[in-house]
Amino acid sequence: MIDAIPMGETLYELAIVVLIVFGLFFTFVSAMGVLRLPDIYSRAHTASQTDTLGAGLALAAVALALGWQQATVYTVLLLFFVFITNPTAAHAIARSAAESGIEPWTKDSESEEGESK
Amino acid sequence: MAAERVLVPLSDTVTVRQTVGYAVQSGLESGEELHCHLVVALPHEADLPESRQLTEEAAELLSKAKNWVREDAGSASVTVETSLLGTDEYLFGPRDFAGAFDDYAKEHDIDTVILDPEYQPGATAQMLQSIERELDAVGLAYDEAPVERPARHERLVGDGTEHFDRLFATFWISYAFYLVLGDPTYWFDLVTGAAVAGIVSVSLAHITFTFPLDRVQSPIRTVRFAFYIPYLIYEIVKANLAISIVILRPSMPIDPTMARVNARVRSGLPLLALANSITLTPGTLTVRADDQRLIVHTLIPSAREDLFDGALERAVRFVFHGREAAAIATPRERGDTEVLGGDDR
């Protein structure tokens, strides 16, 4: 935890803002990825993973903003569970896609017919 | 058929005695003479000190089983051979066990394998995929012994200290979690927390921990896991940046491929930790985990290279087995990697 008092309020707030900005950035990239990537497997990458860091950084910013209190503990726990459940969900999606027999998009399939654009 | 040759893999289960009995009985029915091969397949890392005890237990089980065969055979002519498998190689998961049985069967001209329905190789190896399927895959004929067995939970109740350890661990973990959510200084929360943790531990202890806990190792693993988390976060941030750059570039230079990695971690919790970590790291996504064969979808080449370098695998080995276990060859050096798909599909 960053100590608020000796470092000054501004630095503390700056840390929160930086975390939020990065969180937003990764969430934005995640959304971009879902839109731009070609197939379900590669979309599952960004939908879950970039989002994990986006949500993670935002939650870290919330924890900093709340300071040292009970709700912060909940936020950290939330962070922890997001980090466990997110890959599990991504794996479930990818696995069911594989079991339904969806072929992953490759560089070659683009030149042929541009499969699932 | 003059002589019937059967292979009986043994493990310490409640039904092992009946399985041996069935093997002898059915073997004598179909042939005049019976060659009974009793084997115990040891799980990986038999040379570690903690596994030495396992080896001794295996030898004991073999000698006990030998006596059972003599008992059941009576006056019929039965030859018994016992053997320990997997002492000089690493056996991971059912596929390796099936392979080891197959090698043994070829060497000794075995007709069938008599399988114990409760068969669990080693004390801790957890089965994700059944050994039956793997035996089918290697083309080895097997016969499952018809046994009567008590329900699984009774066996767990029967094992005193192990059961207590699970209860103890589940109780304190759930109690701690309850108090984190509640107020540890408020008497009401302390009392209700104890009650809830009691109910949770009694009803869920044997589900939470499907492997035997170790009083020394388990806390140490928890501490090592705490070291693992910052490393994992560093890896996640690093990979996230790499992926973000790729996505934001207008040309989007992605190269999605399926890759297969044979991970050298034990099934169950270590495998879960590894598969989850791989998925958490952007650019790699675990699609399937058939025991130690992980099918991973990789988005960009650099993520694939990292995967084949096996840094996460080493880290997970460090968490569960300590520092010496972490120093193993990379999957690439072991030849455990393979890029799937492409033209051969």
Interface residues (C-beta under 8 A of the other chain):
Chain A: F25 F26 V29 M32 G33 R36 L37 P38 D39 Y41 S42 A44 H45 T46 S48 Q49 T50 T52 L53 Q70 V73 Y74 L77 F83 I84 N86 P87 T88 A90 H91 A94 R95 A97 A98 E103 P104 W105 T106 K107 D108
Chain B: V180 L181 D183 I236 V237 N240 I243 S244 I247 L248 M252 I254 D255 P256 T257 M258 A275 N276 S277 T279 L280 T281 P282 G283 L285 T286 V287 R288 I295 H297 L299 G341 G342 R345
